[in-house]
């Protein structure tokens, strides 16, 4: 990411997202203990374009990798096929 031409814009978007999460009280800092498993985090980047196709905005979201989270009970999600 350091060599990306828009790396500074993405870093600004990441800082804005991170500060927004802190201001809303989304999470708390915790000490890591070796006997607990942590859910990994991942940054997702997106670009916004205007109607003429010009790049106007950079977005970054911090997401938890819930697909890697293991539970003791089996989970089931019902879906409806059209």
PDB file of N, CA, C and O in Angstrom:
ATOM      1  N   UNK A   1       0.823  -1.184   0.000  1.00  0.00           N
ATOM      2  CA  UNK A   1       0.000   0.000   0.000  1.00  0.00           C
ATOM      3  C   UNK A   1       0.872   1.253   0.000  1.00  0.00           C
ATOM      4  O   UNK A   1       0.414   2.316  -0.420  1.00  0.00           O
ATOM      5  N   UNK A   2       2.081   1.152   0.449  1.00  0.00           N
ATOM      6  CA  UNK A   2       2.935   2.326   0.510  1.00  0.00           C
ATOM      7  C   UNK A   2       3.273   2.864  -0.874  1.00  0.00           C
ATOM      8  O   UNK A   2       3.532   4.058  -1.024  1.00  0.00           O
ATOM      9  N   UNK A   3       3.274   1.995  -1.896  1.00  0.00           N
ATOM     10  CA  UNK A   3       3.616   2.427  -3.239  1.00  0.00           C
ATOM     11  C   UNK A   3       2.393   2.814  -4.061  1.00  0.00           C
ATOM     12  O   UNK A   3       2.533   3.240  -5.207  1.00  0.00           O
ATOM     13  N   UNK A   4       1.209   2.674  -3.500  1.00  0.00           N
ATOM     14  CA  UNK A   4      -0.012   3.018  -4.234  1.00  0.00           C
ATOM     15  C   UNK A   4      -0.057   4.529  -4.457  1.00  0.00           C
ATOM     16  O   UNK A   4       0.300   5.290  -3.557  1.00  0.00           O
ATOM     17  N   UNK A   5      -0.491   4.983  -5.647  1.00  0.00           N
ATOM     18  CA  UNK A   5      -0.500   6.428  -5.898  1.00  0.00           C
ATOM     19  C   UNK A   5      -1.438   7.215  -4.973  1.00  0.00           C
ATOM     20  O   UNK A   5      -1.228   8.409  -4.762  1.00  0.00           O
ATOM     21  N   UNK A   6      -2.452   6.573  -4.428  1.00  0.00           N
ATOM     22  CA  UNK A   6      -3.407   7.250  -3.543  1.00  0.00           C
ATOM     23  C   UNK A   6      -3.272   6.788  -2.092  1.00  0.00           C
ATOM     24  O   UNK A   6      -4.239   6.844  -1.333  1.00  0.00           O
ATOM     25  N   UNK A   7      -2.087   6.336  -1.706  1.00  0.00           N
ATOM     26  CA  UNK A   7      -1.921   5.787  -0.357  1.00  0.00           C
ATOM     27  C   UNK A   7      -2.223   6.823   0.728  1.00  0.00           C
ATOM     28  O   UNK A   7      -2.778   6.465   1.767  1.00  0.00           O
ATOM     29  N   UNK A   8      -1.881   8.076   0.518  1.00  0.00           N
ATOM     30  CA  UNK A   8      -2.159   9.092   1.542  1.00  0.00           C
ATOM     31  C   UNK A   8      -3.662   9.318   1.685  1.00  0.00           C
ATOM     32  O   UNK A   8      -4.146   9.542   2.794  1.00  0.00           O
ATOM     33  N   UNK A   9      -4.404   9.262   0.584  1.00  0.00           N
ATOM     34  CA  UNK A   9      -5.863   9.430   0.642  1.00  0.00           C
ATOM     35  C   UNK A   9      -6.506   8.269   1.397  1.00  0.00           C
ATOM     36  O   UNK A   9      -7.428   8.478   2.186  1.00  0.00           O
ATOM     37  N   UNK A  10      -6.019   7.029   1.158  1.00  0.00           N
ATOM     38  CA  UNK A  10      -6.559   5.879   1.868  1.00  0.00           C
ATOM     39  C   UNK A  10      -6.203   5.934   3.346  1.00  0.00           C
ATOM     40  O   UNK A  10      -7.018   5.550   4.185  1.00  0.00           O
ATOM     41  N   UNK A  11      -5.023   6.397   3.681  1.00  0.00           N
ATOM     42  CA  UNK A  11      -4.634   6.529   5.088  1.00  0.00           C
ATOM     43  C   UNK A  11      -5.526   7.544   5.795  1.00  0.00           C
ATOM     44  O   UNK A  11      -5.906   7.339   6.948  1.00  0.00           O
ATOM     45  N   UNK A  12      -5.863   8.637   5.113  1.00  0.00           N
ATOM     46  CA  UNK A  12      -6.775   9.624   5.689  1.00  0.00           C
ATOM     47  C   UNK A  12      -8.164   9.013   5.907  1.00  0.00           C
ATOM     48  O   UNK A  12      -8.804   9.266   6.927  1.00  0.00           O
ATOM     49  N   UNK A  13      -8.623   8.208   4.940  1.00  0.00           N
ATOM     50  CA  UNK A  13      -9.925   7.549   5.078  1.00  0.00           C
ATOM     51  C   UNK A  13      -9.905   6.552   6.237  1.00  0.00           C
ATOM     52  O   UNK A  13     -10.893   6.429   6.960  1.00  0.00           O
ATOM     53  N   UNK A  14      -8.786   5.837   6.422  1.00  0.00           N
ATOM     54  CA  UNK A  14      -8.662   4.884   7.522  1.00  0.00           C
ATOM     55  C   UNK A  14      -8.692   5.614   8.859  1.00  0.00           C
ATOM     56  O   UNK A  14      -9.353   5.165   9.796  1.00  0.00           O
ATOM     57  N   UNK A  15      -7.983   6.732   8.955  1.00  0.00           N
ATOM     58  CA  UNK A  15      -7.958   7.503  10.193  1.00  0.00           C
ATOM     59  C   UNK A  15      -9.337   8.056  10.518  1.00  0.00           C
ATOM     60  O   UNK A  15      -9.753   8.058  11.677  1.00  0.00           O
ATOM     61  N   UNK A  16     -10.042   8.524   9.503  1.00  0.00           N
ATOM     62  CA  UNK A  16     -11.404   9.039   9.703  1.00  0.00           C
ATOM     63  C   UNK A  16     -12.334   7.935  10.204  1.00  0.00           C
ATOM     64  O   UNK A  16     -13.119   8.161  11.125  1.00  0.00           O
ATOM     65  N   UNK A  17     -12.255   6.744   9.609  1.00  0.00           N
ATOM     66  CA  UNK A  17     -13.092   5.615  10.032  1.00  0.00           C
ATOM     67  C   UNK A  17     -12.741   5.183  11.451  1.00  0.00           C
ATOM     68  O   UNK A  17     -13.637   4.930  12.256  1.00  0.00           O
ATOM     69  N   UNK A  18     -11.456   5.095  11.768  1.00  0.00           N
ATOM     70  CA  UNK A  18     -11.022   4.657  13.089  1.00  0.00           C
ATOM     71  C   UNK A  18     -11.480   5.638  14.165  1.00  0.00           C
ATOM     72  O   UNK A  18     -11.982   5.225  15.211  1.00  0.00           O
ATOM     73  N   UNK A  19     -11.308   6.940  13.911  1.00  0.00           N
ATOM     74  CA  UNK A  19     -11.752   7.950  14.872  1.00  0.00           C
ATOM     75  C   UNK A  19     -13.266   7.941  15.035  1.00  0.00           C
ATOM     76  O   UNK A  19     -13.772   8.179  16.132  1.00  0.00           O
ATOM     77  N   UNK A  20     -13.988   7.671  13.961  1.00  0.00           N
ATOM     78  CA  UNK A  20     -15.439   7.573  14.032  1.00  0.00           C
ATOM     79  C   UNK A  20     -15.866   6.400  14.910  1.00  0.00           C
ATOM     80  O   UNK A  20     -16.807   6.524  15.694  1.00  0.00           O
ATOM     81  N   UNK A  21     -15.187   5.269  14.787  1.00  0.00           N
ATOM     82  CA  UNK A  21     -15.506   4.101  15.613  1.00  0.00           C
ATOM     83  C   UNK A  21     -15.223   4.376  17.085  1.00  0.00           C
ATOM     84  O   UNK A  21     -15.994   3.965  17.952  1.00  0.00           O
ATOM     85  N   UNK A  22     -14.136   5.059  17.370  1.00  0.00           N
ATOM     86  CA  UNK A  22     -13.796   5.391  18.758  1.00  0.00           C
ATOM     87  C   UNK A  22     -14.812   6.371  19.337  1.00  0.00           C
ATOM     88  O   UNK A  22     -15.257   6.203  20.472  1.00  0.00           O
ATOM     89  N   UNK A  23     -15.183   7.398  18.563  1.00  0.00           N
ATOM     90  CA  UNK A  23     -16.137   8.399  19.042  1.00  0.00           C
ATOM     91  C   UNK A  23     -17.501   7.795  19.344  1.00  0.00           C
ATOM     92  O   UNK A  23     -18.183   8.237  20.268  1.00  0.00           O
ATOM     93  N   UNK A  24     -17.905   6.787  18.573  1.00  0.00           N
ATOM     94  CA  UNK A  24     -19.200   6.137  18.800  1.00  0.00           C
ATOM     95  C   UNK A  24     -19.147   5.084  19.894  1.00  0.00           C
ATOM     96  O   UNK A  24     -20.185   4.532  20.261  1.00  0.00           O
ATOM     97  N   UNK A  25     -17.973   4.792  20.422  1.00  0.00           N
ATOM     98  CA  UNK A  25     -17.840   3.794  21.486  1.00  0.00           C
ATOM     99  C   UNK A  25     -18.082   2.383  20.987  1.00  0.00           C
ATOM    100  O   UNK A  25     -18.632   1.552  21.710  1.00  0.00           O
ATOM    101  N   UNK A  26     -17.675   2.106  19.756  1.00  0.00           N
ATOM    102  CA  UNK A  26     -17.915   0.804  19.148  1.00  0.00           C
ATOM    103  C   UNK A  26     -17.114  -0.307  19.811  1.00  0.00           C
ATOM    104  O   UNK A  26     -17.591  -1.438  19.909  1.00  0.00           O
ATOM    105  N   UNK A  27     -15.917  -0.003  20.262  1.00  0.00           N
ATOM    106  CA  UNK A  27     -15.079  -1.019  20.887  1.00  0.00           C
ATOM    107  C   UNK A  27     -14.271  -0.405  22.013  1.00  0.00           C
ATOM    108  O   UNK A  27     -14.200   0.815  22.161  1.00  0.00           O
ATOM    109  N   UNK A  28     -13.664  -1.280  22.806  1.00  0.00           N
ATOM    110  CA  UNK A  28     -12.795  -0.870  23.895  1.00  0.00           C
ATOM    111  C   UNK A  28     -11.467  -1.586  23.742  1.00  0.00           C
ATOM    112  O   UNK A  28     -11.407  -2.694  23.209  1.00  0.00           O
ATOM    113  N   UNK A  29     -10.406  -0.951  24.210  1.00  0.00           N
ATOM    114  CA  UNK A  29      -9.108  -1.596  24.225  1.00  0.00           C
ATOM    115  C   UNK A  29      -9.069  -2.609  25.364  1.00  0.00           C
ATOM    116  O   UNK A  29      -9.500  -2.322  26.481  1.00  0.00           O
ATOM    117  N   UNK A  30      -8.550  -3.794  25.068  1.00  0.00           N
ATOM    118  CA  UNK A  30      -8.425  -4.848  26.073  1.00  0.00           C
ATOM    119  C   UNK A  30      -7.019  -5.417  26.014  1.00  0.00           C
ATOM    120  O   UNK A  30      -6.385  -5.447  24.959  1.00  0.00           O
ATOM    121  N   UNK A  31      -6.551  -5.863  27.155  1.00  0.00           N
ATOM    122  CA  UNK A  31      -5.285  -6.584  27.186  1.00  0.00           C
ATOM    123  C   UNK A  31      -5.501  -7.972  26.592  1.00  0.00           C
ATOM    124  O   UNK A  31      -6.508  -8.624  26.867  1.00  0.00           O
ATOM    125  N   UNK A  32      -4.569  -8.407  25.794  1.00  0.00           N
ATOM    126  CA  UNK A  32      -4.677  -9.725  25.170  1.00  0.00           C
ATOM    127  C   UNK A  32      -4.133 -10.791  26.110  1.00  0.00           C
ATOM    128  O   UNK A  32      -3.001 -10.704  26.586  1.00  0.00           O
ATOM    129  N   UNK A  33      -4.960 -11.795  26.367  1.00  0.00           N
ATOM    130  CA  UNK A  33      -4.486 -12.931  27.154  1.00  0.00           C
ATOM    131  C   UNK A  33      -4.290 -14.101  26.203  1.00  0.00           C
ATOM    132  O   UNK A  33      -5.036 -14.252  25.236  1.00  0.00           O
ATOM    133  N   UNK A  34      -3.299 -14.917  26.472  1.00  0.00           N
ATOM    134  CA  UNK A  34      -2.920 -15.998  25.561  1.00  0.00           C
ATOM    135  C   UNK A  34      -3.967 -17.090  25.446  1.00  0.00           C
ATOM    136  O   UNK A  34      -3.957 -17.836  24.467  1.00  0.00           O
ATOM    137  N   UNK A  35      -4.868 -17.212  26.407  1.00  0.00           N
ATOM    138  CA  UNK A  35      -5.851 -18.287  26.356  1.00  0.00           C
ATOM    139  C   UNK A  35      -7.125 -17.884  25.606  1.00  0.00           C
ATOM    140  O   UNK A  35      -8.039 -18.699  25.481  1.00  0.00           O
ATOM    141  N   UNK A  36      -7.205 -16.664  25.113  1.00  0.00           N
ATOM    142  CA  UNK A  36      -8.394 -16.201  24.384  1.00  0.00           C
ATOM    143  C   UNK A  36      -8.070 -16.041  22.907  1.00  0.00           C
ATOM    144  O   UNK A  36      -7.003 -15.550  22.538  1.00  0.00           O
ATOM    145  N   UNK A  37      -9.004 -16.462  22.076  1.00  0.00           N
ATOM    146  CA  UNK A  37      -8.856 -16.282  20.631  1.00  0.00           C
ATOM    147  C   UNK A  37      -9.440 -14.926  20.241  1.00  0.00           C
ATOM    148  O   UNK A  37     -10.486 -14.523  20.751  1.00  0.00           O
ATOM    149  N   UNK A  38      -8.772 -14.242  19.356  1.00  0.00           N
ATOM    150  CA  UNK A  38      -9.235 -12.951  18.876  1.00  0.00           C
ATOM    151  C   UNK A  38      -9.818 -13.103  17.476  1.00  0.00           C
ATOM    152  O   UNK A  38      -9.343 -13.918  16.685  1.00  0.00           O
ATOM    153  N   UNK A  39     -10.841 -12.322  17.174  1.00  0.00           N
ATOM    154  CA  UNK A  39     -11.391 -12.292  15.829  1.00  0.00           C
ATOM    155  C   UNK A  39     -10.567 -11.284  15.040  1.00  0.00           C
ATOM    156  O   UNK A  39     -10.488 -10.121  15.435  1.00  0.00           O
ATOM    157  N   UNK A  40      -9.951 -11.701  13.934  1.00  0.00           N
ATOM    158  CA  UNK A  40      -9.113 -10.767  13.183  1.00  0.00           C
ATOM    159  C   UNK A  40      -9.918  -9.661  12.509  1.00  0.00           C
ATOM    160  O   UNK A  40     -11.097  -9.829  12.199  1.00  0.00           O
ATOM    161  N   UNK A  41      -9.265  -8.548  12.292  1.00  0.00           N
ATOM    162  CA  UNK A  41      -9.879  -7.405  11.615  1.00  0.00           C
ATOM    163  C   UNK A  41      -9.271  -7.269  10.224  1.00  0.00           C
ATOM    164  O   UNK A  41      -8.184  -7.777   9.949  1.00  0.00           O
ATOM    165  N   UNK A  42     -10.002  -6.569   9.353  1.00  0.00           N
ATOM    166  CA  UNK A  42      -9.533  -6.379   7.989  1.00  0.00           C
ATOM    167  C   UNK A  42     -10.040  -5.020   7.490  1.00  0.00           C
ATOM    168  O   UNK A  42     -11.154  -4.612   7.818  1.00  0.00           O
ATOM    169  N   UNK A  43      -9.229  -4.333   6.707  1.00  0.00           N
ATOM    170  CA  UNK A  43      -9.641  -3.078   6.092  1.00  0.00           C
ATOM    171  C   UNK A  43     -10.230  -3.368   4.716  1.00  0.00           C
ATOM    172  O   UNK A  43      -9.672  -4.148   3.944  1.00  0.00           O
ATOM    173  N   UNK A  44     -11.363  -2.732   4.417  1.00  0.00           N
ATOM    174  CA  UNK A  44     -12.001  -2.833   3.103  1.00  0.00           C
ATOM    175  C   UNK A  44     -12.028  -1.427   2.513  1.00  0.00           C
ATOM    176  O   UNK A  44     -12.501  -0.483   3.146  1.00  0.00           O
ATOM    177  N   UNK A  45     -11.519  -1.304   1.302  1.00  0.00           N
ATOM    178  CA  UNK A  45     -11.411  -0.001   0.652  1.00  0.00           C
ATOM    179  C   UNK A  45     -12.400   0.100  -0.503  1.00  0.00           C
ATOM    180  O   UNK A  45     -12.693  -0.888  -1.175  1.00  0.00           O
ATOM    181  N   UNK A  46     -12.912   1.316  -0.723  1.00  0.00           N
ATOM    182  CA  UNK A  46     -13.837   1.566  -1.831  1.00  0.00           C
ATOM    183  C   UNK A  46     -13.572   2.959  -2.373  1.00  0.00           C
ATOM    184  O   UNK A  46     -13.101   3.846  -1.660  1.00  0.00           O
ATOM    185  N   UNK A  47     -13.882   3.131  -3.642  1.00  0.00           N
ATOM    186  CA  UNK A  47     -13.762   4.430  -4.294  1.00  0.00           C
ATOM    187  C   UNK A  47     -15.141   4.915  -4.681  1.00  0.00           C
ATOM    188  O   UNK A  47     -16.012   4.115  -5.022  1.00  0.00           O
ATOM    189  N   UNK A  48     -15.344   6.207  -4.629  1.00  0.00           N
ATOM    190  CA  UNK A  48     -16.591   6.813  -5.084  1.00  0.00           C
ATOM    191  C   UNK A  48     -16.292   7.630  -6.336  1.00  0.00           C
ATOM    192  O   UNK A  48     -15.293   8.347  -6.402  1.00  0.00           O
ATOM    193  N   UNK A  49     -17.166   7.511  -7.318  1.00  0.00           N
ATOM    194  CA  UNK A  49     -17.010   8.218  -8.580  1.00  0.00           C
ATOM    195  C   UNK A  49     -18.227   9.097  -8.826  1.00  0.00           C
ATOM    196  O   UNK A  49     -19.329   8.777  -8.379  1.00  0.00           O
ATOM    197  N   UNK A  50     -18.031  10.205  -9.536  1.00  0.00           N
ATOM    198  CA  UNK A  50     -19.169  11.049  -9.898  1.00  0.00           C
ATOM    199  C   UNK A  50     -19.816  10.498 -11.172  1.00  0.00           C
ATOM    200  O   UNK A  50     -19.392   9.465 -11.691  1.00  0.00           O
ATOM    201  N   UNK A  51     -20.839  11.187 -11.670  1.00  0.00           N
ATOM    202  CA  UNK A  51     -21.581  10.689 -12.825  1.00  0.00           C
ATOM    203  C   UNK A  51     -20.754  10.682 -14.106  1.00  0.00           C
ATOM    204  O   UNK A  51     -21.103   9.995 -15.066  1.00  0.00           O
ATOM    205  N   UNK A  52     -19.656  11.445 -14.127  1.00  0.00           N
ATOM    206  CA  UNK A  52     -18.777  11.464 -15.297  1.00  0.00           C
ATOM    207  C   UNK A  52     -17.663  10.429 -15.201  1.00  0.00           C
ATOM    208  O   UNK A  52     -16.868  10.291 -16.130  1.00  0.00           O
ATOM    209  N   UNK A  53     -17.595   9.700 -14.089  1.00  0.00           N
ATOM    210  CA  UNK A  53     -16.588   8.659 -13.910  1.00  0.00           C
ATOM    211  C   UNK A  53     -15.293   9.138 -13.285  1.00  0.00           C
ATOM    212  O   UNK A  53     -14.300   8.411 -13.289  1.00  0.00           O
ATOM    213  N   UNK A  54     -15.284  10.353 -12.748  1.00  0.00           N
ATOM    214  CA  UNK A  54     -14.087  10.866 -12.089  1.00  0.00           C
ATOM    215  C   UNK A  54     -14.076  10.457 -10.614  1.00  0.00           C
ATOM    216  O   UNK A  54     -15.112  10.459  -9.948  1.00  0.00           O
ATOM    217  N   UNK A  55     -12.905  10.113 -10.125  1.00  0.00           N
ATOM    218  CA  UNK A  55     -12.729   9.698  -8.737  1.00  0.00           C
ATOM    219  C   UNK A  55     -12.940  10.891  -7.815  1.00  0.00           C
ATOM    220  O   UNK A  55     -12.269  11.914  -7.951  1.00  0.00           O
ATOM    221  N   UNK A  56     -13.880  10.758  -6.869  1.00  0.00           N
ATOM    222  CA  UNK A  56     -14.203  11.883  -5.994  1.00  0.00           C
ATOM    223  C   UNK A  56     -13.928  11.612  -4.525  1.00  0.00           C
ATOM    224  O   UNK A  56     -13.648  12.550  -3.779  1.00  0.00           O
ATOM    225  N   UNK A  57     -13.998  10.353  -4.080  1.00  0.00           N
ATOM    226  CA  UNK A  57     -13.922  10.087  -2.654  1.00  0.00           C
ATOM    227  C   UNK A  57     -13.278   8.729  -2.408  1.00  0.00           C
ATOM    228  O   UNK A  57     -13.422   7.807  -3.211  1.00  0.00           O
ATOM    229  N   UNK A  58     -12.568   8.617  -1.294  1.00  0.00           N
ATOM    230  CA  UNK A  58     -11.949   7.366  -0.868  1.00  0.00           C
ATOM    231  C   UNK A  58     -12.606   6.949   0.436  1.00  0.00           C
ATOM    232  O   UNK A  58     -12.773   7.765   1.342  1.00  0.00           O
ATOM    233  N   UNK A  59     -12.981   5.673   0.534  1.00  0.00           N
ATOM    234  CA  UNK A  59     -13.631   5.177   1.741  1.00  0.00           C
ATOM    235  C   UNK A  59     -12.858   3.977   2.258  1.00  0.00           C
ATOM    236  O   UNK A  59     -12.270   3.216   1.489  1.00  0.00           O
ATOM    237  N   UNK A  60     -12.868   3.823   3.574  1.00  0.00           N
ATOM    238  CA  UNK A  60     -12.239   2.680   4.227  1.00  0.00           C
ATOM    239  C   UNK A  60     -13.155   2.223   5.349  1.00  0.00           C
ATOM    240  O   UNK A  60     -13.685   3.044   6.098  1.00  0.00           O
ATOM    241  N   UNK A  61     -13.340   0.933   5.465  1.00  0.00           N
ATOM    242  CA  UNK A  61     -14.148   0.351   6.536  1.00  0.00           C
ATOM    243  C   UNK A  61     -13.323  -0.698   7.267  1.00  0.00           C
ATOM    244  O   UNK A  61     -12.618  -1.494   6.647  1.00  0.00           O
ATOM    245  N   UNK A  62     -13.419  -0.688   8.584  1.00  0.00           N
ATOM    246  CA  UNK A  62     -12.774  -1.695   9.414  1.00  0.00           C
ATOM    247  C   UNK A  62     -13.815  -2.747   9.751  1.00  0.00           C
ATOM    248  O   UNK A  62     -14.822  -2.445  10.390  1.00  0.00           O
ATOM    249  N   UNK A  63     -13.576  -3.986   9.322  1.00  0.00           N
ATOM    250  CA  UNK A  63     -14.561  -5.049   9.511  1.00  0.00           C
ATOM    251  C   UNK A  63     -13.928  -6.207  10.283  1.00  0.00           C
ATOM    252  O   UNK A  63     -12.725  -6.453  10.189  1.00  0.00           O
ATOM    253  N   UNK A  64     -14.760  -6.908  11.045  1.00  0.00           N
ATOM    254  CA  UNK A  64     -14.325  -8.100  11.764  1.00  0.00           C
ATOM    255  C   UNK A  64     -14.531  -9.306  10.862  1.00  0.00           C
ATOM    256  O   UNK A  64     -15.541  -9.403  10.165  1.00  0.00           O
ATOM    257  N   UNK A  65     -13.582 -10.213  10.876  1.00  0.00           N
ATOM    258  CA  UNK A  65     -13.677 -11.421  10.063  1.00  0.00           C
ATOM    259  C   UNK A  65     -14.542 -12.446  10.794  1.00  0.00           C
ATOM    260  O   UNK A  65     -14.032 -13.401  11.380  1.00  0.00           O
ATOM    261  N   UNK A  66     -15.853 -12.235  10.749  1.00  0.00           N
ATOM    262  CA  UNK A  66     -16.786 -13.118  11.426  1.00  0.00           C
ATOM    263  C   UNK A  66     -16.831 -14.513  10.846  1.00  0.00           C
ATOM    264  O   UNK A  66     -17.256 -15.449  11.522  1.00  0.00           O
ATOM    265  N   UNK A  67     -16.395 -14.673   9.591  1.00  0.00           N
ATOM    266  CA  UNK A  67     -16.380 -15.994   8.983  1.00  0.00           C
ATOM    267  C   UNK A  67     -15.339 -16.903   9.620  1.00  0.00           C
ATOM    268  O   UNK A  67     -15.420 -18.123   9.478  1.00  0.00           O
ATOM    269  N   UNK A  68     -14.368 -16.334  10.316  1.00  0.00           N
ATOM    270  CA  UNK A  68     -13.345 -17.132  10.987  1.00  0.00           C
ATOM    271  C   UNK A  68     -13.676 -17.404  12.450  1.00  0.00           C
ATOM    272  O   UNK A  68     -12.941 -18.128  13.122  1.00  0.00           O
ATOM    273  N   UNK A  69     -14.771 -16.834  12.953  1.00  0.00           N
ATOM    274  CA  UNK A  69     -15.156 -16.975  14.351  1.00  0.00           C
ATOM    275  C   UNK A  69     -15.769 -18.352  14.569  1.00  0.00           C
ATOM    276  O   UNK A  69     -16.702 -18.736  13.864  1.00  0.00           O
ATOM    277  N   UNK A  70     -15.259 -19.081  15.523  1.00  0.00           N
ATOM    278  CA  UNK A  70     -15.752 -20.426  15.835  1.00  0.00           C
ATOM    279  C   UNK A  70     -16.660 -20.370  17.053  1.00  0.00           C
ATOM    280  O   UNK A  70     -16.303 -19.787  18.076  1.00  0.00           O
ATOM    281  N   UNK A  71     -17.837 -20.981  16.939  1.00  0.00           N
ATOM    282  CA  UNK A  71     -18.748 -21.072  18.070  1.00  0.00           C
ATOM    283  C   UNK A  71     -18.890 -22.530  18.474  1.00  0.00           C
ATOM    284  O   UNK A  71     -18.587 -23.431  17.692  1.00  0.00           O
ATOM    285  N   UNK A  72     -19.345 -22.755  19.682  1.00  0.00           N
ATOM    286  CA  UNK A  72     -19.535 -24.121  20.151  1.00  0.00           C
ATOM    287  C   UNK A  72     -20.815 -24.725  19.598  1.00  0.00           C
ATOM    288  O   UNK A  72     -20.926 -25.943  19.462  1.00  0.00           O
ATOM    289  N   UNK A  73     -21.781 -23.872  19.279  1.00  0.00           N
ATOM    290  CA  UNK A  73     -23.037 -24.372  18.731  1.00  0.00           C
ATOM    291  C   UNK A  73     -23.079 -24.108  17.233  1.00  0.00           C
ATOM    292  O   UNK A  73     -22.469 -23.159  16.741  1.00  0.00           O
ATOM    293  N   UNK A  74     -23.784 -24.931  16.536  1.00  0.00           N
ATOM    294  CA  UNK A  74     -23.868 -24.790  15.089  1.00  0.00           C
ATOM    295  C   UNK A  74     -24.812 -23.648  14.735  1.00  0.00           C
ATOM    296  O   UNK A  74     -25.877 -23.505  15.336  1.00  0.00           O
ATOM    297  N   UNK A  75     -24.418 -22.843  13.763  1.00  0.00           N
ATOM    298  CA  UNK A  75     -25.248 -21.730  13.346  1.00  0.00           C
ATOM    299  C   UNK A  75     -25.954 -22.096  12.039  1.00  0.00           C
ATOM    300  O   UNK A  75     -25.436 -22.869  11.234  1.00  0.00           O
ATOM    301  N   UNK A  76     -27.135 -21.531  11.846  1.00  0.00           N
ATOM    302  CA  UNK A  76     -27.923 -21.802  10.656  1.00  0.00           C
ATOM    303  C   UNK A  76     -28.590 -20.518  10.214  1.00  0.00           C
ATOM    304  O   UNK A  76     -29.179 -19.801  11.023  1.00  0.00           O
ATOM    305  N   UNK A  77     -28.497 -20.231   8.932  1.00  0.00           N
ATOM    306  CA  UNK A  77     -29.134 -19.039   8.372  1.00  0.00           C
ATOM    307  C   UNK A  77     -30.067 -19.495   7.252  1.00  0.00           C
ATOM    308  O   UNK A  77     -29.620 -20.015   6.230  1.00  0.00           O
ATOM    309  N   UNK A  78     -31.349 -19.297   7.457  1.00  0.00           N
ATOM    310  CA  UNK A  78     -32.324 -19.686   6.444  1.00  0.00           C
ATOM    311  C   UNK A  78     -32.317 -18.666   5.310  1.00  0.00           C
ATOM    312  O   UNK A  78     -32.244 -17.461   5.549  1.00  0.00           O
ATOM    313  N   UNK A  79     -32.393 -19.151   4.090  1.00  0.00           N
ATOM    314  CA  UNK A  79     -32.458 -18.265   2.939  1.00  0.00           C
ATOM    315  C   UNK A  79     -33.685 -18.622   2.121  1.00  0.00           C
ATOM    316  O   UNK A  79     -34.165 -19.755   2.163  1.00  0.00           O
ATOM    317  N   UNK A  80     -34.180 -17.666   1.389  1.00  0.00           N
ATOM    318  CA  UNK A  80     -35.357 -17.850   0.579  1.00  0.00           C
ATOM    319  C   UNK A  80     -34.968 -17.744  -0.883  1.00  0.00           C
ATOM    320  O   UNK A  80     -34.408 -16.736  -1.312  1.00  0.00           O
ATOM    321  N   UNK A  81     -35.258 -18.761  -1.630  1.00  0.00           N
ATOM    322  CA  UNK A  81     -34.966 -18.739  -3.069  1.00  0.00           C
ATOM    323  C   UNK A  81     -36.207 -18.243  -3.808  1.00  0.00           C
ATOM    324  O   UNK A  81     -37.330 -18.668  -3.537  1.00  0.00           O
ATOM    325  N   UNK A  82     -35.969 -17.342  -4.737  1.00  0.00           N
ATOM    326  CA  UNK A  82     -37.092 -16.781  -5.488  1.00  0.00           C
ATOM    327  C   UNK A  82     -37.564 -17.750  -6.569  1.00  0.00           C
ATOM    328  O   UNK A  82     -38.504 -17.445  -7.304  1.00  0.00           O
TER     329      UNK A  82
END
